[in-house]
Structures are given as structure tokens and as C-alpha cells.
Amino acid sequence: MKSAFRKISRVGTLTGGTKWYLSQDCLLAAKRMMYAVEYRRFYLRDLEYIMVWPSRLWLWRLIIPAVLLAALGGSLWQWVNSTAGVIFGSVALAWVGLELALGPTARSRIHTTGASIDLPLVRRTRRAQKVLAKIDAAVRATRSVIEQPTTPASITSPAEPHVQARSEASATASIAAATQTNGS
């Protein structure tokens, strides 16, 4: 039997991570923390927006390890031998090159009609476009199914004048009075 959910993203951390699954009517986040898993379900009809932006901590992730590795390489060059210094210096350059190639890390927020939740949707911002395109296609498909009008079988009946019931008339009068007092 084929599963209704398909995995669209995974963001790992040292203590667990979050896996994202998409089905026909919902987006599911499975957040793993050590040995426990917490599930969050976001119905596609309730999604208002998903926002992904670059994290400011990305620059620190780029600079701090590179500076520490370069300083270690420089000190090893000075006091031990040049081979060890070159190795750590080249690792520092490789770190900078890798981080620049992968791009900035991402943060994300999911806003539904009832709540706003900060959960990592993707690790890097350049992957966000693909994941958001999949979610957008699913949301459009869900909302197009909901918005299609259903046409009942037409039954012809003789034209009858509309007689307004007493409760409808009083409700209409009270609404009209309320709008006039509000100045609208």
C-alpha cells in the first residue's frame, strides 16, 4: 500500500531534527528530540503563508570556524612545522568555500488561521524555493477542489413572490438601524 504522505524536506540537528511530509490535505512536521517525536499537522486550507528568510547567524557560522582554523594553522606553522600549518590553513579556506557555495542558512515561520509557528522548513535558503513550490502546488490543488461550485439539478418551479418572514424583517431593520447610527 502506498503512503499518503511524501517527504519533502528534512532539517537535522545534533539532538534530532524535523522531517516534513506533504499529503493531499495537510503538511505534517515530525520534530524529533532525542527519543521523542512531536507531530504538528498544518491543514493546507488553513495556511495563510510560509515565510523563509536568511539567518543572521550564518555569517558567524562562516567566520568563527575559519578564523579559529586559520589561527591554529598559523600557530602550528610558527611553532611546530609548516606542513601542519598548511593543512589547517587549507581546511580554513575549504570551510569558507563550502559555506559560500552552500549559501546562507534559513529560518522559517508558518502562519495559519489559528497560530504562527517557527519551525525549520529547510536548512539553506536556496532549497526553500523547491520546497515552497511543492507546498504551493498542493495548496492550489486543495483550494481549487474546495472552490469549485457544485451545481444542483435544476428544478423548474412557478415564480412565487418572496414573502419576508417577521424575524427576517426585524433582523434587516435592526441591521439598517445599526449602520445608520454608526455613520456608515
C-alpha positions as CSV (number, residue, x, y, z in Angstrom):
1,M,0.0,0.0,0.0
2,K,1.4,3.4,-1.0
3,S,1.7,6.0,1.8
4,A,-0.5,9.2,1.5
5,F,2.4,11.3,2.8
6,R,5.6,12.0,0.9
7,K,8.7,13.5,2.4
8,I,9.5,16.9,1.1
9,S,12.2,18.2,3.4
10,R,14.5,17.2,6.3
11,V,16.4,19.5,8.7
12,G,18.8,17.7,11.0
13,T,20.3,18.9,14.3
14,L,22.6,17.3,16.8
15,T,19.7,16.3,19.1
16,G,17.2,15.3,16.5
17,G,15.7,17.3,13.6
18,T,12.5,17.9,11.7
19,K,11.1,16.0,8.8
20,W,8.4,17.5,6.6
21,Y,5.7,15.4,4.9
22,L,3.0,16.5,2.4
23,S,-0.3,14.9,1.7
24,Q,-3.3,15.9,-0.3
25,D,-4.8,17.9,2.5
26,C,-2.1,18.7,5.1
27,L,1.5,19.4,5.8
28,L,3.0,17.4,8.6
29,A,6.1,18.2,10.7
30,A,7.7,15.4,12.7
31,K,10.1,17.0,15.1
32,R,12.4,14.5,16.8
33,M,14.1,15.5,20.1
34,M,16.4,12.7,21.3
35,Y,13.9,9.7,21.7
36,A,10.6,11.5,21.4
37,V,8.8,12.7,18.3
38,E,6.3,15.6,18.2
39,Y,3.9,15.8,15.3
40,R,2.4,19.0,14.0
41,R,-0.3,19.0,11.3
42,F,-1.0,22.1,9.2
43,Y,-4.1,21.8,7.0
44,L,-3.5,23.3,3.6
45,R,-6.8,25.1,3.6
46,D,-5.8,26.9,6.8
47,L,-2.3,28.0,5.6
48,E,-2.0,31.8,5.2
49,Y,1.7,32.0,4.5
50,I,5.0,30.3,4.9
51,M,8.0,32.7,5.2
52,V,11.6,31.7,4.8
53,W,14.5,34.2,5.3
54,P,18.3,34.0,5.7
55,S,19.6,33.7,9.2
56,R,21.9,36.4,10.5
57,L,23.9,33.7,12.4
58,W,25.1,32.4,9.0
59,L,28.0,34.9,8.9
60,W,29.1,33.8,12.4
61,R,29.0,30.2,11.2
62,L,31.2,31.2,8.3
63,I,33.7,33.4,10.1
64,I,34.3,31.8,13.6
65,P,35.5,28.4,12.4
66,A,37.5,29.9,9.6
67,V,39.3,32.3,11.9
68,L,39.9,29.6,14.5
69,L,41.3,27.1,12.0
70,A,43.5,29.8,10.3
71,A,44.8,30.9,13.8
72,L,45.6,27.3,14.6
73,G,47.3,26.8,11.3
74,G,49.3,30.0,11.8
75,S,50.5,29.0,15.2
76,L,51.3,25.4,14.1
77,W,53.3,26.9,11.2
78,Q,55.2,29.1,13.6
79,W,55.9,26.6,16.4
80,V,55.6,23.1,15.1
81,N,56.2,22.8,11.3
82,S,55.0,24.3,8.1
83,T,53.1,21.1,6.9
84,A,50.7,21.2,9.8
85,G,50.2,24.9,9.3
86,V,49.4,24.5,5.6
87,I,46.9,21.7,6.4
88,F,44.9,23.8,8.9
89,G,45.1,26.8,6.7
90,S,43.8,24.9,3.7
91,V,41.0,23.4,5.9
92,A,40.0,27.0,6.9
93,L,39.9,28.0,3.2
94,A,37.9,24.9,2.4
95,W,35.4,25.8,5.2
96,V,34.9,29.3,3.8
97,G,34.5,27.9,0.2
98,L,32.0,25.3,1.3
99,E,29.9,27.7,3.3
100,L,29.8,30.2,0.5
101,A,28.9,27.5,-2.0
102,L,26.0,26.2,0.2
103,G,24.6,29.7,0.8
104,P,23.0,31.2,3.8
105,T,21.2,29.1,6.4
106,A,17.5,29.7,6.7
107,R,14.8,30.4,9.3
108,S,11.1,29.9,8.6
109,R,7.7,30.7,10.0
110,I,4.4,29.0,9.2
111,H,1.3,31.1,9.8
112,T,-2.1,29.5,9.8
113,T,-5.5,30.9,10.7
114,G,-5.0,29.9,14.3
115,A,-1.3,30.2,15.1
116,S,2.1,31.3,14.0
117,I,4.9,28.7,14.5
118,D,8.7,29.0,14.0
119,L,9.9,25.6,12.7
120,P,12.9,24.9,10.4
121,L,11.4,24.1,7.0
122,V,14.8,23.9,5.1
123,R,18.4,24.2,6.2
124,R,19.6,26.6,3.4
125,T,17.6,29.3,1.6
126,R,18.4,28.1,-1.9
127,R,16.5,24.9,-1.2
128,A,13.5,26.8,0.0
129,Q,12.2,27.6,-3.5
130,K,11.8,24.0,-4.4
131,V,10.0,23.0,-1.2
132,L,7.8,26.0,-1.2
133,A,6.8,25.3,-4.9
134,K,5.7,21.8,-3.8
135,I,3.6,23.2,-1.0
136,D,2.2,25.9,-3.2
137,A,1.1,23.4,-5.8
138,A,-0.6,21.3,-3.1
139,V,-2.4,24.3,-1.6
140,R,-3.6,25.4,-5.0
141,A,-4.9,21.9,-5.8
142,T,-6.7,21.8,-2.4
143,R,-8.3,25.2,-2.7
144,S,-9.4,24.6,-6.3
145,V,-11.2,21.5,-5.2
146,I,-12.9,23.4,-2.4
147,E,-13.8,26.5,-4.6
148,Q,-15.4,24.5,-7.5
149,P,-19.1,25.3,-7.3
150,T,-21.5,22.3,-7.1
151,T,-24.4,22.7,-9.5
152,P,-27.6,21.1,-8.2
153,A,-30.1,19.6,-10.6
154,S,-32.3,22.5,-11.7
155,I,-35.9,22.1,-10.9
156,T,-38.4,24.4,-12.5
157,S,-41.0,25.8,-10.3
158,P,-43.5,28.5,-10.8
159,A,-42.4,32.0,-9.9
160,E,-43.6,32.9,-6.4
161,P,-43.4,36.3,-4.8
162,H,-40.9,36.3,-1.9
163,V,-42.7,36.8,1.4
164,Q,-40.4,38.1,4.1
165,A,-40.9,36.4,7.4
166,R,-41.3,38.6,10.6
167,S,-38.0,37.6,12.0
168,E,-36.2,38.4,8.8
169,A,-37.8,41.8,8.6
170,S,-36.9,42.7,12.2
171,A,-33.3,41.5,11.6
172,T,-33.0,43.6,8.4
173,A,-34.4,46.6,10.2
174,S,-32.0,46.3,13.2
175,I,-29.0,45.9,10.8
176,A,-30.1,49.0,8.9
177,A,-30.6,51.0,12.1
178,A,-27.2,49.9,13.4
179,T,-25.4,51.0,10.2
180,Q,-27.2,54.4,10.3
181,T,-26.1,55.1,13.9
182,N,-22.5,54.2,13.1
183,G,-22.4,56.8,10.3
184,S,-21.8,54.3,7.6
